[in-house]
């Protein structure tokens, strides 16, 4: 559990942790941008698999 809490703390520090825009549609766009950045960071940590035949 503490590893996941540490990871979320790092993500919040990196991405700001809260929405800064007031308009709802702008908040949706900001959230999508955070999700895209988080997915990119997660993808960088994934190992590349190779099939052995």
Order of alpha helices (4+ residues) and beta strands (2+ residues): alpha-alpha
